[in-house]
């Protein structure tokens, strides 16, 4: 079975093939090459994005993978002890989620920013796929049940 330089399988001209099986193999090779959707445990498309770390709950998560690009969206809720926020808003990094291997970034300290829920927040993903909150809008501590949304686009390994 020949394969293009980009890894897409195709039928060899002049050969007799079972058409449905051939099309299924072609579609599978294209899907494997281009990537697909990985959605959190809410099961929209199957597959987990990651797991919450101590003191946090993963309320919602989704990731879209196309080629090497990943669009990530995480919604987390504080379940642990209060995190003191200084006037600057710069806190000691609080690890919130461990991403699955397929979502690990190519570069360490990949930035994530606030999306639609909670106050302004900044975070990052390290090379191991650990997502951390690094800074929040000052004015209040992070308390139980406070939610944040982190989002970003990055290149995977």
N, CA, C and O of each residue as an XYZ file, in Angstrom:
628
protein
N       0.844     -1.173      0.000
C       0.000      0.000      0.000
C       0.890      1.237      0.000
O       1.659      1.439      0.940
N       0.801      2.053     -1.019
C       1.629      3.260     -1.068
C       1.145      4.328     -0.081
O      -0.026      4.377      0.295
N       2.095      5.177      0.323
C       1.828      6.253      1.267
C       2.448      7.532      0.711
O       3.563      7.507      0.190
N       1.723      8.657      0.821
C       2.267      9.930      0.367
C       3.406     10.355      1.274
O       3.615      9.755      2.329
N       4.150     11.392      0.874
C       5.246     11.888      1.710
C       4.746     12.439      3.035
O       5.522     12.571      3.981
N       3.446     12.765      3.117
C       2.854     13.263      4.361
C       2.223     12.160      5.193
O       1.599     12.442      6.216
N       2.374     10.898      4.770
C       1.871      9.794      5.578
C       0.433      9.406      5.324
O      -0.161      8.707      6.145
N      -0.146      9.833      4.218
C      -1.529      9.485      3.896
C      -1.525      8.268      2.969
O      -0.901      8.289      1.908
N      -2.226      7.211      3.378
C      -2.300      5.989      2.591
C      -3.243      6.196      1.412
O      -4.257      6.882      1.536
N      -2.909      5.608      0.279
C      -3.800      5.660     -0.891
C      -3.708      4.343     -1.663
O      -2.692      3.652     -1.611
N      -4.792      4.005     -2.385
C      -4.779      2.749     -3.148
C      -3.872      2.867     -4.367
O      -3.786      3.921     -4.998
N      -3.212      1.788     -4.679
C      -2.334      1.764     -5.837
C      -3.158      1.623     -7.103
O      -4.016      0.743     -7.180
N      -2.917      2.476     -8.107
C      -3.680      2.387     -9.346
C      -3.565      1.007     -9.990
O      -2.507      0.379     -9.957
N      -4.670      0.546    -10.574
C      -4.678     -0.713    -11.289
C      -4.923     -1.934    -10.425
O      -5.023     -3.039    -10.960
N      -5.023     -1.786     -9.111
C      -5.272     -2.918     -8.229
C      -6.760     -3.042     -7.947
O      -7.476     -2.040     -7.937
N      -7.231     -4.255     -7.720
C      -8.624     -4.496     -7.339
C      -8.729     -4.361     -5.821
O      -7.984     -5.003     -5.081
N      -9.653     -3.529     -5.370
C      -9.815     -3.279     -3.950
C     -11.267     -3.429     -3.550
O     -12.177     -3.230     -4.355
N     -11.465     -3.780     -2.299
C     -12.783     -3.737     -1.688
C     -13.024     -2.257     -1.376
O     -12.402     -1.709     -0.465
N     -13.908     -1.617     -2.114
C     -14.089     -0.161     -2.026
C     -14.384      0.323     -0.602
O     -13.695      1.230     -0.135
N     -15.381     -0.238      0.119
C     -15.631      0.272      1.479
C     -14.411      0.143      2.395
O     -14.094      1.070      3.140
N     -13.737     -0.985      2.342
C     -12.563     -1.169      3.199
C     -11.448     -0.206      2.802
O     -10.765      0.340      3.668
N     -11.261      0.003      1.515
C     -10.226      0.913      1.029
C     -10.509      2.336      1.480
O      -9.607      3.030      1.949
N     -11.763      2.778      1.340
C     -12.129      4.132      1.768
C     -11.966      4.301      3.275
O     -11.542      5.358      3.743
N     -12.302      3.263      4.031
C     -12.148      3.331      5.486
C     -10.678      3.465      5.864
O     -10.339      4.233      6.764
N      -9.804      2.728      5.189
C      -8.371      2.814      5.462
C      -7.838      4.190      5.099
O      -7.036      4.760      5.839
N      -8.280      4.731      3.958
C      -7.844      6.071      3.551
C      -8.300      7.111      4.577
O      -7.514      7.961      4.996
N      -9.563      7.042      4.976
C     -10.099      7.999      5.946
C      -9.343      7.914      7.265
O      -9.032      8.941      7.869
N      -9.047      6.699      7.715
C      -8.320      6.511      8.964
C      -6.919      7.107      8.885
O      -6.461      7.744      9.834
N      -6.237      6.904      7.762
C      -4.879      7.447      7.643
C      -4.893      8.969      7.615
O      -3.980      9.605      8.142
N      -5.914      9.559      7.009
C      -6.039     11.020      6.981
C      -6.338     11.550      8.384
O      -5.730     12.522      8.831
N      -7.272     10.908      9.065
C      -7.626     11.335     10.418
C      -6.436     11.220     11.363
O      -6.210     12.104     12.189
N      -5.677     10.137     11.246
C      -4.496      9.962     12.100
C      -3.450     11.035     11.830
O      -2.769     11.483     12.752
N      -3.320     11.444     10.592
C      -2.316     12.442     10.234
C      -2.738     13.845     10.668
O      -1.924     14.619     11.173
N      -4.016     14.165     10.466
C      -4.489     15.518     10.756
C      -4.832     15.726     12.221
O      -4.859     16.865     12.688
N      -5.087     14.679     12.940
C      -5.499     14.809     14.329
C      -7.004     14.917     14.407
O      -7.688     14.917     13.384
N      -7.518     15.009     15.614
C      -8.955     15.073     15.802
C      -9.278     15.835     17.059
O      -8.489     16.671     17.500
N     -10.410     15.567     17.637
C     -10.858     16.243     18.852
C     -10.592     15.369     20.056
O     -10.792     14.155     20.015
N     -10.148     15.981     21.103
C     -10.061     15.298     22.397
C     -10.856     16.158     23.358
O     -10.514     17.320     23.579
N     -11.890     15.616     23.919
C     -12.771     16.400     24.781
C     -12.796     15.763     26.162
O     -12.594     14.557     26.308
N     -13.043     16.580     27.162
C     -12.965     16.131     28.543
C     -13.951     15.030     28.861
O     -14.680     14.542     27.998
N     -13.951     14.655     30.131
C     -14.764     13.541     30.577
C     -16.257     13.744     30.412
O     -17.028     12.835     30.717
N     -16.699     14.915     29.935
C     -18.127     15.074     29.679
C     -18.547     14.286     28.436
O     -19.737     14.205     28.129
N     -17.573     13.703     27.718
C     -17.852     12.719     26.688
C     -18.365     13.230     25.363
O     -18.954     12.453     24.611
N     -18.175     14.495     25.035
C     -18.682     15.006     23.768
C     -18.087     14.273     22.571
O     -18.780     14.011     21.587
N     -16.799     13.942     22.661
C     -16.181     13.189     21.571
C     -15.244     12.110     22.101
O     -14.507     11.494     21.330
N     -15.267     11.884     23.381
C     -14.432     10.843     23.982
C     -13.001     11.307     24.225
O     -12.527     12.255     23.598
N     -12.342     10.646     25.118
C     -10.939     10.963     25.419
C     -10.823     12.063     26.449
O     -11.588     13.027     26.421
N      -9.874     11.930     27.358
C      -9.691     12.931     28.411
C      -8.630     13.951     28.021
O      -7.654     13.620     27.347
N      -8.826     15.170     28.444
C      -7.851     16.241     28.229
C      -6.796     16.197     29.334
O      -5.609     16.403     29.079
N      -7.231     15.932     30.545
C      -6.308     15.878     31.666
C      -7.042     15.600     32.951
O      -8.245     15.335     32.946
N      -6.314     15.659     34.064
C      -6.910     15.427     35.370
C      -6.587     16.585     36.300
O      -5.514     17.184     36.228
N      -7.538     16.886     37.172
C      -7.339     17.954     38.155
C      -6.294     17.527     39.167
O      -6.185     16.348     39.507
N      -5.531     18.488     39.642
C      -4.530     18.227     40.665
C      -5.079     18.641     42.030
O      -6.135     19.267     42.117
N      -4.372     18.297     43.071
C      -4.820     18.528     44.440
C      -5.268     19.971     44.653
O      -4.554     20.913     44.311
N      -6.461     20.127     45.224
C      -6.996     21.451     45.531
C      -7.793     22.076     44.409
O      -8.254     23.211     44.527
N      -7.963     21.335     43.304
C      -8.688     21.871     42.150
C      -9.624     20.815     41.569
O      -9.386     19.613     41.690
N     -10.681     21.287     40.944
C     -11.607     20.421     40.212
C     -11.627     20.878     38.760
O     -11.684     22.077     38.487
N     -11.580     19.936     37.830
C     -11.684     20.257     36.413
C     -13.169     20.261     36.069
O     -13.788     19.205     35.932
N     -13.736     21.462     35.932
C     -15.161     21.623     35.689
C     -15.494     21.340     34.224
O     -16.528     20.745     33.923
N     -14.628     21.762     33.330
C     -14.823     21.521     31.912
C     -13.507     21.686     31.182
O     -12.648     22.467     31.592
N     -13.357     20.940     30.091
C     -12.118     21.030     29.328
C     -12.351     20.538     27.917
O     -13.100     19.588     27.689
N     -11.706     21.193     26.981
C     -11.724     20.687     25.616
C     -10.457     21.124     24.911
O      -9.865     22.157     25.224
N     -10.063     20.311     23.959
C      -8.877     20.616     23.172
C      -9.157     20.225     21.732
O      -9.696     19.155     21.453
N      -8.785     21.101     20.838
C      -8.889     20.824     19.415
C      -7.475     20.713     18.872
O      -6.654     21.612     19.052
N      -7.203     19.603     18.208
C      -5.871     19.373     17.657
C      -5.979     19.346     16.145
O      -6.767     18.589     15.578
N      -5.182     20.177     15.500
C      -5.107     20.138     14.041
C      -3.637     20.204     13.673
O      -2.964     21.208     13.908
N      -3.154     19.119     13.092
C      -1.726     19.037     12.827
C      -0.978     19.091     14.140
O      -1.229     18.274     15.026
N      -0.063     20.040     14.286
C       0.704     20.211     15.525
C       0.108     21.302     16.422
O       0.584     21.512     17.538
N      -0.929     21.994     15.941
C      -1.533     23.062     16.724
C      -2.606     22.555     17.662
O      -3.380     21.664     17.311
N      -2.650     23.125     18.859
C      -3.660     22.756     19.855
C      -4.339     24.016     20.360
O      -3.678     24.983     20.740
N      -5.657     23.995     20.361
C      -6.434     25.037     21.010
C      -7.002     24.402     22.278
O      -7.739     23.418     22.213
N      -6.653     24.970     23.423
C      -7.004     24.394     24.717
C      -7.900     25.352     25.487
O      -7.699     26.566     25.465
N      -8.895     24.785     26.170
C      -9.817     25.565     26.991
C     -10.079     24.767     28.260
O     -10.596     23.652     28.194
N      -9.728     25.327     29.413
C      -9.906     24.666     30.706
C     -10.726     25.538     31.637
O     -10.535     26.753     31.690
N     -11.635     24.920     32.367
C     -12.392     25.620     33.408
C     -12.155     24.857     34.699
O     -12.489     23.677     34.804
N     -11.571     25.543     35.692
C     -11.221     24.902     36.950
C     -11.889     25.607     38.126
O     -12.214     26.793     38.068
N     -12.081     24.834     39.195
C     -12.697     25.364     40.421
C     -11.790     25.015     41.602
O     -11.290     23.896     41.712
N     -11.595     25.985     42.468
C     -10.781     25.776     43.672
C     -11.557     24.930     44.668
O     -12.699     25.252     44.996
N     -10.943     23.839     45.157
C     -11.567     22.984     46.164
C     -10.718     22.901     47.431
O     -11.169     22.385     48.454
N      -9.490     23.411     47.359
C      -8.578     23.327     48.499
C      -8.577     24.588     49.333
O      -9.493     25.408     49.270
N      -7.526     24.717     50.113
C      -7.376     25.854     51.019
C      -7.254     27.165     50.240
O      -6.896     27.179     49.062
N      -7.555     28.239     50.918
C      -7.456     29.574     50.336
C      -6.022     29.861     49.901
O      -5.069     29.530     50.607
N      -5.881     30.480     48.730
C      -4.576     30.935     48.239
C      -4.529     32.437     48.425
O      -5.368     33.162     47.890
N      -3.546     32.910     49.184
C      -3.401     34.339     49.449
C      -2.875     35.037     48.204
O      -1.880     34.617     47.614
N      -3.556     36.107     47.814
C      -3.169     36.875     46.629
C      -2.622     38.224     47.095
O      -3.355     39.006     47.701
N      -1.342     38.510     46.822
C      -0.768     39.795     47.212
C      -1.299     40.931     46.327
O      -1.998     40.686     45.343
N      -0.968     42.141     46.679
C      -1.433     43.316     45.927
C      -1.007     43.263     44.462
O      -1.698     43.800     43.597
N       0.114     42.624     44.180
C       0.591     42.536     42.788
C      -0.197     41.518     41.969
O      -0.207     41.586     40.740
N      -0.860     40.570     42.646
C      -1.573     39.498     41.946
C      -0.677     38.337     41.572
O      -1.168     37.293     41.142
N       0.626     38.497     41.727
C       1.581     37.458     41.366
C       1.670     36.440     42.495
O       2.246     36.724     43.546
N       1.105     35.266     42.284
C       1.086     34.231     43.322
C       2.153     33.170     43.028
O       2.674     33.098     41.915
N       2.470     32.351     44.032
C       3.277     31.162     43.762
C       2.443     30.278     42.846
O       1.252     30.078     43.085
N       3.061     29.756     41.807
C       2.301     28.938     40.863
C       1.484     27.873     41.587
O       1.988     27.179     42.470
N       0.226     27.758     41.201
C      -0.650     26.733     41.744
C      -0.978     25.772     40.609
O      -1.692     26.127     39.671
N      -0.449     24.549     40.701
C      -0.700     23.554     39.662
C      -2.155     23.110     39.726
O      -2.643     22.698     40.779
N      -2.844     23.199     38.590
C      -4.281     22.928     38.584
C      -4.679     21.684     37.797
O      -5.610     20.983     38.192
N      -3.992     21.395     36.692
C      -4.365     20.273     35.823
C      -3.107     19.616     35.258
O      -2.128     20.291     34.940
N      -3.151     18.299     35.139
C      -2.116     17.555     34.429
C      -2.706     17.100     33.101
O      -3.640     16.299     33.072
N      -2.153     17.618     31.994
C      -2.654     17.262     30.665
C      -2.189     15.872     30.258
O      -1.157     15.391     30.727
N      -2.956     15.232     29.385
C      -2.544     13.946     28.828
C      -1.327     14.167     27.933
O      -1.081     15.283     27.474
N      -0.586     13.124     27.693
C       0.674     13.196     26.940
C       0.504     13.846     25.578
O       1.351     14.639     25.167
N      -0.577     13.527     24.867
C      -0.770     14.050     23.507
C      -0.981     15.560     23.464
O      -0.948     16.152     22.385
N      -1.199     16.201     24.626
C      -1.419     17.649     24.667
C      -0.232     18.418     25.241
O      -0.330     19.627     25.455
N       0.878     17.743     25.490
C       2.055     18.434     26.028
C       2.627     19.383     24.982
O       2.674     19.051     23.797
N       3.065     20.576     25.424
C       3.588     21.570     24.481
C       5.029     21.295     24.053
O       5.772     20.579     24.725
N       5.394     21.876     22.935
C       6.765     21.772     22.436
C       7.710     22.604     23.295
O       8.851     22.203     23.523
N       7.246     23.758     23.774
C       8.067     24.655     24.584
C       7.534     24.724     26.005
O       6.325     24.660     26.230
N       8.446     24.855     26.962
C       8.030     25.019     28.344
C       7.512     26.424     28.579
O       7.798     27.334     27.801
N       6.756     26.602     29.641
C       6.169     27.881     30.013
C       5.283     28.451     28.907
O       5.295     29.652     28.638
N       4.518     27.570     28.276
C       3.552     27.977     27.260
C       2.446     28.786     27.934
O       1.807     28.286     28.860
N       2.204     30.023     27.494
C       1.245     30.878     28.195
C      -0.220     30.515     27.944
O      -0.601     30.079     26.857
N      -1.022     30.710     28.987
C      -2.476     30.595     28.902
C      -3.047     31.871     29.505
O      -2.451     32.454     30.411
N      -4.189     32.301     29.010
C      -4.789     33.534     29.527
C      -6.245     33.301     29.903
O      -6.822     32.251     29.621
N      -6.826     34.318     30.551
C      -8.212     34.247     30.992
C      -9.154     34.131     29.801
O      -8.891     34.663     28.723
N     -10.249     33.427     30.020
C     -11.292     33.343     28.997
C     -12.563     33.949     29.593
O     -12.555     35.119     29.976
N     -13.633     33.201     29.679
C     -14.924     33.792     30.026
C     -15.362     33.699     31.475
O     -16.303     34.398     31.850
N     -14.746     32.886     32.308
C     -15.241     32.687     33.671
C     -14.200     33.119     34.691
O     -13.017     32.809     34.553
N     -14.643     33.831     35.707
C     -13.742     34.230     36.782
C     -13.013     35.518     36.465
O     -13.154     36.101     35.390
N     -12.224     35.942     37.449
C     -11.473     37.173     37.249
C     -10.277     36.928     36.330
O      -9.994     35.794     35.945
N      -9.598     37.987     35.996
C      -8.456     37.893     35.091
C      -7.408     36.968     35.717
O      -7.077     37.088     36.897
N      -6.899     36.052     34.905
C      -5.936     35.068     35.371
C      -4.910     34.815     34.273
O      -5.223     34.902     33.085
N      -3.695     34.504     34.676
C      -2.655     34.111     33.730
C      -2.073     32.796     34.203
O      -1.916     32.566     35.402
N      -1.758     31.944     33.260
C      -1.199     30.651     33.613
C      -0.210     30.188     32.569
O       0.113     30.912     31.628
N       0.270     28.963     32.753
C       1.209     28.398     31.791
C       1.151     26.879     31.840
O       0.579     26.283     32.752
N       1.766     26.270     30.821
C       1.905     24.816     30.760
C       3.398     24.529     30.670
O       4.091     25.097     29.825
N       3.895     23.652     31.536
C       5.310     23.297     31.442
C       5.501     22.131     30.468
O       4.530     21.606     29.923
N       6.740     21.733     30.253
C       7.043     20.664     29.297
C       6.418     19.324     29.676
O       6.208     18.472     28.812
N       6.121     19.132     30.962
C       5.504     17.886     31.418
C       3.989     17.890     31.264
O       3.331     16.893     31.562
N       3.425     19.022     30.793
C       1.981     19.112     30.619
C       1.239     19.543     31.864
O       0.021     19.388     31.949
N       1.969     20.089     32.842
C       1.315     20.587     34.053
C       0.871     22.021     33.833
O       1.676     22.891     33.499
N      -0.421     22.258     34.023
C      -0.993     23.598     33.882
C      -0.994     24.262     35.250
O      -1.425     23.667     36.238
N      -0.505     25.506     35.303
C      -0.454     26.246     36.566
C      -1.069     27.625     36.397
O      -0.982     28.239     35.334
N      -1.692     28.097     37.471
C      -2.117     29.493     37.545
C      -0.957     30.241     38.183
O      -0.460     29.842     39.237
N      -0.519     31.340     37.537
C       0.656     32.070     38.010
C       0.325     33.455     38.547
O       1.067     33.997     39.366
N      -0.782     34.030     38.094
C      -1.156     35.371     38.550
C      -2.658     35.546     38.354
O      -3.250     34.981     37.434
N      -3.263     36.340     39.239
C      -4.693     36.657     39.137
C      -4.882     38.143     39.416
O      -4.002     38.805     39.967
N      -6.043     38.650     39.027
C      -6.361     40.037     39.344
C      -6.371     40.189     40.861
O      -7.025     39.409     41.554
N      -5.653     41.184     41.387
C      -5.597     41.358     42.842
C      -6.923     41.865     43.402
O      -7.839     42.233     42.666
N      -6.989     41.870     44.706
C      -8.178     42.410     45.368
C      -8.882     41.395     46.231
O      -9.660     41.772     47.107
N      -8.636     40.123     46.013
C      -9.250     39.077     46.831
C      -8.408     37.816     46.731
O      -7.739     37.577     45.726
N      -8.451     37.021     47.779
C      -7.767     35.733     47.760
C      -8.554     34.748     46.905
O      -9.719     34.985     46.586
N      -7.914     33.643     46.537
C      -8.604     32.576     45.812
C      -9.184     31.640     46.862
O      -8.446     31.036     47.640
N     -10.505     31.523     46.882
C     -11.189     30.741     47.905
C     -11.924     29.552     47.288
O     -12.049     29.441     46.069
N     -12.405     28.671     48.160
C     -13.148     27.484     47.731
C     -14.312     27.894     46.827
O     -15.020     28.864     47.098
N     -14.487     27.143     45.761
C     -15.546     27.300     44.766
C     -15.331     28.433     43.771
O     -16.182     28.647     42.908
N     -14.225     29.166     43.861
C     -13.958     30.189     42.851
C     -13.506     29.487     41.564
O     -12.686     28.570     41.596
N     -14.059     29.938     40.432
C     -13.752     29.322     39.145
C     -12.943     30.258     38.256
O     -13.080     31.480     38.308
N     -12.103     29.645     37.446
C     -11.281     30.353     36.464
C     -11.342     29.602     35.144
O     -11.533     28.386     35.117
N     -11.178     30.329     34.063
C     -11.066     29.696     32.752
C      -9.749     30.122     32.138
O      -9.434     31.311     32.078
N      -8.978     29.137     31.681
C      -7.712     29.372     31.000
C      -7.820     28.867     29.572
O      -8.386     27.803     29.323
N      -7.280     29.627     28.645
C      -7.344     29.219     27.244
C      -6.058     29.620     26.536
O      -5.370     30.552     26.951
N      -5.749     28.911     25.476
C      -4.572     29.258     24.697
C      -4.443     28.397     23.458
O      -5.147     27.400     23.293
N      -3.540     28.796     22.601
C      -3.210     28.060     21.384
C      -1.707     27.863     21.379
O      -0.951     28.808     21.604
N      -1.272     26.638     21.123
C       0.157     26.354     21.150
C       0.492     25.187     20.234
O      -0.396     24.545     19.672
N       1.778     24.923     20.093
C       2.270     23.824     19.262
C       2.630     22.656     20.161
O       3.317     22.820     21.169
N       2.152     21.461     19.780
C       2.462     20.271     20.584
C       3.784     19.666     20.153
O       4.325     19.987     19.095
N       4.293     18.779     21.004
C       5.539     18.074     20.697
C       5.376     17.192     19.502
O       6.324     16.519     19.096
